[in-house]
Each structure stands twice: as structure tokens, then as C-alpha cells.
Amino acid sequence: MTTVWIWAIWIFVLDQLSKFLVVHVLDLATRLQIDVLPPFLNFHMAWNYGINFGLLAGEAPATRWILISVALGIVLFVLVWMRRDPPGRLGLISAGFLIGGALGNVIDRLVYGAVADFLNMSCCGIDNPFAFNVADIAIFAGAFGLVLFPGGKKAS
């Protein structure tokens, strides 16, 4: 479980640090957009009140607290799963990614009332209207890793 927590902490710190630097130091909250390597990478401020791609978005306090509860429930589920049926090292790292990312987005919902998304990537004539953050990448990578490296006992 130490591996899970080490990676969760690293991801959480990286996520929160990147959000603080971009939103507050670079003042993206006011500027709304900063071209970094156009058109491939831009910072585009987006407050996500829902889940991925703004689904279930609503500024109602109930939505915020439901999403916080769901994220914490997922973190608890993954922790119990890792304790009962620990996978190999890559599975533990994947769990750490998922947990760190989920907790990063929970903190955003507690502090800002929404998740701070700012990474926007486009390529090859396709204009991507969506933004995401480090936590979103970690959650996706962690979930994908848990599918690939679930652990458990091998069939004989």
C-alpha cells in the first residue's frame, strides 16, 4: 500500500501545483486563454461543475456534494480492493494515479466549487473545445492501468 500512497501523493501535489500556477500565478482565471504551443497546446480556463466533458453539470450545491461523495466512494473502493487483492507494482502505481487524481479534483470542488480545467490540445485541423487537467490524465491512466494490471489470483 505504500506504493499506492507515494504515487497518490505525487499526483495530487503535481495536480494542485499545476492548477495553482496556471490559475493564480499566470492568472488564467482572468485571462481565460494563453497560447502555449498553438494549435497543439493552449491553456484555456474552464470551470467544470460536472463530470467529464461537463456532463451532469449544474451549479446546484447538491450536484457538487454528490460528485465529491462519488469520488471519495471510488477512492475508498480502490483502497479496499488494493488491500484485499493487491496487484503487482504497475497495478499499485495505477491505483495511486487514480486516487491522487480523484483527490485533486475533490479539493477543487471543495475550494472553488468546480474543477479547474485548463489544458486544451488540438491537432491536424481539429479544434478541440474541451479542457482537462493533470488529475483527469491521472484518473484516466490509473483506471486504464487497473484494467490492464488488475492483480488477483491467476487461474490454474
CYANA upper distance limits for C-alpha pairs under 8 A (distance plus 0.5 A):
  1 MET  CA      5 TRP  CA      6.96
  1 MET  CA     82 MET  CA      7.85
  1 MET  CA     83 ARG  CA      7.70
  1 MET  CA     92 LEU  CA      7.87
  2 THR  CA      6 ILE  CA      6.61
  3 THR  CA      7 TRP  CA      6.78
  3 THR  CA     89 ARG  CA      8.16
  3 THR  CA     92 LEU  CA      6.67
  3 THR  CA     93 ILE  CA      6.88
  3 THR  CA     96 GLY  CA      7.82
  4 VAL  CA      8 ALA  CA      6.52
  4 VAL  CA     92 LEU  CA      5.71
  4 VAL  CA     93 ILE  CA      6.17
  4 VAL  CA     94 SER  CA      8.34
  4 VAL  CA     95 ALA  CA      6.50
  4 VAL  CA     96 GLY  CA      4.74
  4 VAL  CA     97 PHE  CA      8.45
  5 TRP  CA      9 ILE  CA      6.48
  5 TRP  CA     96 GLY  CA      6.52
  6 ILE  CA     10 TRP  CA      6.82
  6 ILE  CA     96 GLY  CA      7.72
  7 TRP  CA     11 ILE  CA      6.60
  7 TRP  CA     93 ILE  CA      6.62
  7 TRP  CA     96 GLY  CA      5.24
  7 TRP  CA     97 PHE  CA      6.63
  7 TRP  CA    100 GLY  CA      7.70
  8 ALA  CA     12 PHE  CA      6.48
  8 ALA  CA     95 ALA  CA      8.29
  8 ALA  CA     96 GLY  CA      4.63
  8 ALA  CA     97 PHE  CA      6.02
  8 ALA  CA     98 LEU  CA      7.92
  8 ALA  CA     99 ILE  CA      6.13
  8 ALA  CA    100 GLY  CA      4.38
  8 ALA  CA    101 GLY  CA      7.92
  9 ILE  CA     13 VAL  CA      6.55
  9 ILE  CA     96 GLY  CA      8.34
  9 ILE  CA    100 GLY  CA      6.53
 10 TRP  CA     14 LEU  CA      6.58
 10 TRP  CA    100 GLY  CA      7.91
 11 ILE  CA     15 ASP  CA      6.48
 11 ILE  CA     96 GLY  CA      8.29
 11 ILE  CA     97 PHE  CA      6.67
 11 ILE  CA    100 GLY  CA      5.59
 11 ILE  CA    101 GLY  CA      6.79
 11 ILE  CA    134 VAL  CA      8.41
 11 ILE  CA    135 ALA  CA      7.74
 11 ILE  CA    138 ALA  CA      7.64
 12 PHE  CA     16 GLN  CA      6.63
 12 PHE  CA    100 GLY  CA      5.08
 12 PHE  CA    101 GLY  CA      6.48
 12 PHE  CA    103 LEU  CA      7.28
 12 PHE  CA    104 GLY  CA      5.77
 12 PHE  CA    135 ALA  CA      7.87
 13 VAL  CA     17 LEU  CA      6.33
 14 LEU  CA     18 SER  CA      6.49
 14 LEU  CA    134 VAL  CA      7.91
 15 ASP  CA     19 LYS  CA      6.72
 15 ASP  CA    101 GLY  CA      7.77
 15 ASP  CA    104 GLY  CA      6.80
 15 ASP  CA    133 ASN  CA      7.84
 15 ASP  CA    134 VAL  CA      5.60
 15 ASP  CA    135 ALA  CA      6.11
 16 GLN  CA     20 PHE  CA      6.58
 16 GLN  CA    104 GLY  CA      6.87
 17 LEU  CA     21 LEU  CA      6.61
 18 SER  CA     22 VAL  CA      6.55
 18 SER  CA    134 VAL  CA      8.10
 19 LYS  CA     23 VAL  CA      6.15
 19 LYS  CA     24 HIS  CA      8.31
 19 LYS  CA    116 ALA  CA      7.39
 19 LYS  CA    118 PHE  CA      8.45
 19 LYS  CA    133 ASN  CA      8.33
 20 PHE  CA     24 HIS  CA      5.92
 20 PHE  CA     25 VAL  CA      7.29
 21 LEU  CA     25 VAL  CA      5.23
 21 LEU  CA     26 LEU  CA      6.69
 22 VAL  CA     26 LEU  CA      5.47
 22 VAL  CA     27 ASP  CA      7.03
 22 VAL  CA     28 LEU  CA      6.46
 22 VAL  CA    118 PHE  CA      8.28
 23 VAL  CA     27 ASP  CA      5.63
 23 VAL  CA     28 LEU  CA      5.16
 23 VAL  CA     29 ALA  CA      5.80
 23 VAL  CA     45 MET  CA      8.30
 23 VAL  CA    116 ALA  CA      8.44
 24 HIS  CA     28 LEU  CA      7.22
 24 HIS  CA     29 ALA  CA      7.49
 27 ASP  CA     31 ARG  CA      6.63
 28 LEU  CA     32 LEU  CA      5.51
 28 LEU  CA     33 GLN  CA      6.84
 28 LEU  CA     34 ILE  CA      7.77
 28 LEU  CA     43 PHE  CA      8.12
 28 LEU  CA     44 HIS  CA      7.99
 28 LEU  CA     45 MET  CA      6.62
 29 ALA  CA     45 MET  CA      6.70
 32 LEU  CA     43 PHE  CA      8.42
 32 LEU  CA     44 HIS  CA      6.28
 32 LEU  CA     45 MET  CA      5.45
 33 GLN  CA     42 ASN  CA      7.68
 33 GLN  CA     43 PHE  CA      5.98
 33 GLN  CA     44 HIS  CA      4.97
 33 GLN  CA     45 MET  CA      6.76
 34 ILE  CA     42 ASN  CA      6.40
 34 ILE  CA     43 PHE  CA      5.52
 34 ILE  CA     44 HIS  CA      7.09
 35 ASP  CA     39 PRO  CA      8.43
 35 ASP  CA     41 LEU  CA      7.60
 35 ASP  CA     42 ASN  CA      5.16
 35 ASP  CA     43 PHE  CA      6.83
 36 VAL  CA     41 LEU  CA      6.18
 36 VAL  CA     42 ASN  CA      5.50
 36 VAL  CA     43 PHE  CA      7.36
 37 LEU  CA     41 LEU  CA      5.41
 37 LEU  CA     42 ASN  CA      6.88
 38 PRO  CA     42 ASN  CA      6.71
 39 PRO  CA    121 MET  CA      7.69
 39 PRO  CA    122 SER  CA      6.26
 39 PRO  CA    123 CYS  CA      6.98
 40 PHE  CA    120 ASN  CA      8.47
 40 PHE  CA    121 MET  CA      5.62
 40 PHE  CA    122 SER  CA      5.40
 40 PHE  CA    123 CYS  CA      6.04
 41 LEU  CA    119 LEU  CA      7.64
 41 LEU  CA    120 ASN  CA      6.30
 41 LEU  CA    121 MET  CA      5.17
 41 LEU  CA    122 SER  CA      7.27
 42 ASN  CA    119 LEU  CA      6.78
 42 ASN  CA    120 ASN  CA      5.65
 42 ASN  CA    121 MET  CA      6.85
 43 PHE  CA    118 PHE  CA      5.55
 43 PHE  CA    119 LEU  CA      5.56
 43 PHE  CA    120 ASN  CA      6.34
 44 HIS  CA    117 ASP  CA      8.14
 44 HIS  CA    118 PHE  CA      5.29
 44 HIS  CA    119 LEU  CA      6.75
 44 HIS  CA    120 ASN  CA      6.57
 44 HIS  CA    131 ALA  CA      7.10
 45 MET  CA    116 ALA  CA      7.78
 45 MET  CA    117 ASP  CA      6.63
 45 MET  CA    118 PHE  CA      5.28
 45 MET  CA    131 ALA  CA      8.06
 46 ALA  CA    116 ALA  CA      6.77
 46 ALA  CA    117 ASP  CA      5.58
 46 ALA  CA    118 PHE  CA      6.57
 46 ALA  CA    131 ALA  CA      6.98
 47 TRP  CA    114 ALA  CA      6.17
 47 TRP  CA    115 VAL  CA      6.13
 47 TRP  CA    116 ALA  CA      5.59
 47 TRP  CA    117 ASP  CA      6.58
 48 ASN  CA     53 PHE  CA      8.35
 48 ASN  CA     54 GLY  CA      6.22
 48 ASN  CA     57 ALA  CA      7.70
 48 ASN  CA    114 ALA  CA      5.86
 48 ASN  CA    115 VAL  CA      5.46
 48 ASN  CA    116 ALA  CA      6.99
 48 ASN  CA    117 ASP  CA      7.22
 49 TYR  CA     54 GLY  CA      7.03
 49 TYR  CA     56 LEU  CA      8.32
 49 TYR  CA     57 ALA  CA      5.37
 49 TYR  CA     58 GLY  CA      6.38
 49 TYR  CA     59 GLU  CA      6.70
 49 TYR  CA     64 ARG  CA      7.60
 49 TYR  CA    113 GLY  CA      7.86
 49 TYR  CA    114 ALA  CA      5.23
 49 TYR  CA    115 VAL  CA      7.00
 50 GLY  CA     54 GLY  CA      5.20
 50 GLY  CA     55 LEU  CA      5.75
 50 GLY  CA     56 LEU  CA      5.33
 50 GLY  CA     57 ALA  CA      4.21
 50 GLY  CA     58 GLY  CA      7.00
 50 GLY  CA     63 THR  CA      8.17
 50 GLY  CA     64 ARG  CA      8.34
 50 GLY  CA     67 LEU  CA      8.18
 50 GLY  CA    114 ALA  CA      8.26
 51 ILE  CA     55 LEU  CA      5.68
 51 ILE  CA     56 LEU  CA      6.78
 51 ILE  CA     57 ALA  CA      7.47
 51 ILE  CA     67 LEU  CA      8.27
 53 PHE  CA    130 PHE  CA      7.09
 56 LEU  CA     63 THR  CA      8.43
 57 ALA  CA     63 THR  CA      8.21
 58 GLY  CA     63 THR  CA      6.95
 59 GLU  CA     63 THR  CA      7.51
 59 GLU  CA     64 ARG  CA      7.81
 60 ALA  CA     64 ARG  CA      7.28
 61 PRO  CA     65 TRP  CA      6.83
 62 ALA  CA     66 ILE  CA      6.50
 63 THR  CA     67 LEU  CA      6.63
 64 ARG  CA     68 ILE  CA      6.75
 64 ARG  CA    109 ARG  CA      7.23
 64 ARG  CA    113 GLY  CA      7.35
 64 ARG  CA    114 ALA  CA      7.95
 65 TRP  CA     69 SER  CA      6.54
 66 ILE  CA     70 VAL  CA      6.61
 67 LEU  CA     71 ALA  CA      6.63
 68 ILE  CA     72 LEU  CA      6.70
 68 ILE  CA    106 VAL  CA      6.16
 68 ILE  CA    109 ARG  CA      7.62
 69 SER  CA     73 GLY  CA      6.47
 70 VAL  CA     74 ILE  CA      6.69
 71 ALA  CA     75 VAL  CA      6.78
 71 ALA  CA    102 ALA  CA      6.54
 71 ALA  CA    103 LEU  CA      8.04
 71 ALA  CA    106 VAL  CA      7.48
 72 LEU  CA     76 LEU  CA      6.65
 72 LEU  CA    102 ALA  CA      8.14
 72 LEU  CA    103 LEU  CA      8.02
 72 LEU  CA    106 VAL  CA      8.31
 73 GLY  CA     77 PHE  CA      6.57
 74 ILE  CA     78 VAL  CA      6.64
 75 VAL  CA     79 LEU  CA      6.69
 75 VAL  CA     98 LEU  CA      8.34
 75 VAL  CA     99 ILE  CA      6.05
 75 VAL  CA    102 ALA  CA      7.65
 75 VAL  CA    103 LEU  CA      8.43
 76 LEU  CA     80 VAL  CA      6.70
 77 PHE  CA     81 TRP  CA      6.59
 78 VAL  CA     82 MET  CA      6.54
 78 VAL  CA     95 ALA  CA      7.33
 78 VAL  CA     99 ILE  CA      8.26
 79 LEU  CA     83 ARG  CA      6.72
 79 LEU  CA     95 ALA  CA      8.47
 80 VAL  CA     84 ARG  CA      6.61
 81 TRP  CA     85 ASP  CA      6.29
 81 TRP  CA     86 PRO  CA      7.66
 82 MET  CA     86 PRO  CA      5.04
 82 MET  CA     87 PRO  CA      7.46
 82 MET  CA     92 LEU  CA      7.80
 82 MET  CA     95 ALA  CA      8.25
 85 ASP  CA    151 GLY  CA      7.27
 85 ASP  CA    152 GLY  CA      6.04
 86 PRO  CA     91 GLY  CA      8.41
 86 PRO  CA     92 LEU  CA      7.85
 86 PRO  CA    151 GLY  CA      6.56
 86 PRO  CA    152 GLY  CA      7.29
 87 PRO  CA     91 GLY  CA      5.68
 87 PRO  CA     92 LEU  CA      6.75
 87 PRO  CA    149 PHE  CA      7.24
 87 PRO  CA    150 PRO  CA      6.23
 87 PRO  CA    151 GLY  CA      3.97
 87 PRO  CA    152 GLY  CA      6.62
 88 GLY  CA     92 LEU  CA      6.88
 88 GLY  CA    149 PHE  CA      7.69
 88 GLY  CA    151 GLY  CA      6.53
 89 ARG  CA     93 ILE  CA      6.68
 90 LEU  CA     94 SER  CA      6.57
 90 LEU  CA    145 GLY  CA      7.74
 90 LEU  CA    149 PHE  CA      6.97
 91 GLY  CA     95 ALA  CA      6.69
 91 GLY  CA    145 GLY  CA      6.75
 91 GLY  CA    146 LEU  CA      6.00
 91 GLY  CA    148 LEU  CA      8.41
 91 GLY  CA    149 PHE  CA      5.39
 91 GLY  CA    150 PRO  CA      6.49
 91 GLY  CA    151 GLY  CA      7.29
 92 LEU  CA     96 GLY  CA      6.77
 93 ILE  CA     97 PHE  CA      6.79
 93 ILE  CA    142 GLY  CA      8.12
 94 SER  CA     98 LEU  CA      6.80
 94 SER  CA    141 ALA  CA      7.41
 94 SER  CA    142 GLY  CA      4.57
 94 SER  CA    143 ALA  CA      7.36
 94 SER  CA    144 PHE  CA      8.31
 94 SER  CA    145 GLY  CA      5.61
 94 SER  CA    146 LEU  CA      6.35
 95 ALA  CA     99 ILE  CA      6.57
 95 ALA  CA    142 GLY  CA      6.19
 95 ALA  CA    143 ALA  CA      8.00
 95 ALA  CA    145 GLY  CA      8.38
 95 ALA  CA    146 LEU  CA      7.22
 96 GLY  CA    100 GLY  CA      6.37
 96 GLY  CA    142 GLY  CA      7.69
 97 PHE  CA    101 GLY  CA      6.54
 97 PHE  CA    138 ALA  CA      5.51
 97 PHE  CA    139 ILE  CA      6.64
 97 PHE  CA    141 ALA  CA      7.52
 97 PHE  CA    142 GLY  CA      5.39
 98 LEU  CA    102 ALA  CA      6.55
 98 LEU  CA    138 ALA  CA      6.30
 98 LEU  CA    139 ILE  CA      4.74
 98 LEU  CA    140 PHE  CA      7.76
 98 LEU  CA    141 ALA  CA      7.84
 98 LEU  CA    142 GLY  CA      4.97
 98 LEU  CA    143 ALA  CA      6.78
 99 ILE  CA    103 LEU  CA      6.58
 99 ILE  CA    139 ILE  CA      7.89
100 GLY  CA    104 GLY  CA      6.61
100 GLY  CA    135 ALA  CA      7.72
100 GLY  CA    138 ALA  CA      7.99
100 GLY  CA    139 ILE  CA      8.39
101 GLY  CA    105 ASN  CA      6.88
101 GLY  CA    134 VAL  CA      7.83
101 GLY  CA    135 ALA  CA      4.38
101 GLY  CA    136 ASP  CA      6.86
101 GLY  CA    137 ILE  CA      8.28
101 GLY  CA    138 ALA  CA      5.86
101 GLY  CA    139 ILE  CA      5.77
102 ALA  CA    106 VAL  CA      6.72
102 ALA  CA    135 ALA  CA      7.16
102 ALA  CA    136 ASP  CA      8.49
102 ALA  CA    139 ILE  CA      7.01
103 LEU  CA    107 ILE  CA      6.72
104 GLY  CA    108 ASP  CA      7.03
104 GLY  CA    135 ALA  CA      6.57
105 ASN  CA    109 ARG  CA      6.87
105 ASN  CA    115 VAL  CA      6.27
105 ASN  CA    135 ALA  CA      7.01
106 VAL  CA    110 LEU  CA      6.79
106 VAL  CA    115 VAL  CA      8.36
107 ILE  CA    111 VAL  CA      6.49
108 ASP  CA    112 TYR  CA      5.93
108 ASP  CA    113 GLY  CA      7.16
108 ASP  CA    114 ALA  CA      6.45
108 ASP  CA    115 VAL  CA      5.50
108 ASP  CA    116 ALA  CA      7.08
109 ARG  CA    113 GLY  CA      4.78
109 ARG  CA    114 ALA  CA      4.99
109 ARG  CA    115 VAL  CA      6.13
110 LEU  CA    114 ALA  CA      8.23
112 TYR  CA    116 ALA  CA      8.41
116 ALA  CA    133 ASN  CA      7.77
117 ASP  CA    131 ALA  CA      5.97
117 ASP  CA    132 PHE  CA      5.04
117 ASP  CA    133 ASN  CA      5.49
118 PHE  CA    131 ALA  CA      5.90
118 PHE  CA    132 PHE  CA      6.20
118 PHE  CA    133 ASN  CA      6.41
119 LEU  CA    131 ALA  CA      5.56
119 LEU  CA    132 PHE  CA      5.59
119 LEU  CA    133 ASN  CA      6.17
120 ASN  CA    128 ASN  CA      7.57
120 ASN  CA    129 PRO  CA      8.06
120 ASN  CA    130 PHE  CA      6.85
120 ASN  CA    131 ALA  CA      5.18
120 ASN  CA    132 PHE  CA      7.24
121 MET  CA    128 ASN  CA      6.92
121 MET  CA    131 ALA  CA      8.23
122 SER  CA    126 ILE  CA      6.42
122 SER  CA    127 ASP  CA      5.82
122 SER  CA    128 ASN  CA      5.72
123 CYS  CA    127 ASP  CA      7.54
132 PHE  CA    136 ASP  CA      6.65
132 PHE  CA    137 ILE  CA      8.20
133 ASN  CA    137 ILE  CA      7.11
134 VAL  CA    138 ALA  CA      6.73
135 ALA  CA    139 ILE  CA      6.54
136 ASP  CA    140 PHE  CA      6.68
137 ILE  CA    141 ALA  CA      6.56
138 ALA  CA    142 GLY  CA      6.26
139 ILE  CA    143 ALA  CA      6.52
140 PHE  CA    144 PHE  CA      6.57
141 ALA  CA    145 GLY  CA      6.44
142 GLY  CA    146 LEU  CA      6.63
143 ALA  CA    147 VAL  CA      6.88
144 PHE  CA    148 LEU  CA      6.85
145 GLY  CA    149 PHE  CA      6.25
145 GLY  CA    150 PRO  CA      8.26
146 LEU  CA    150 PRO  CA      5.43
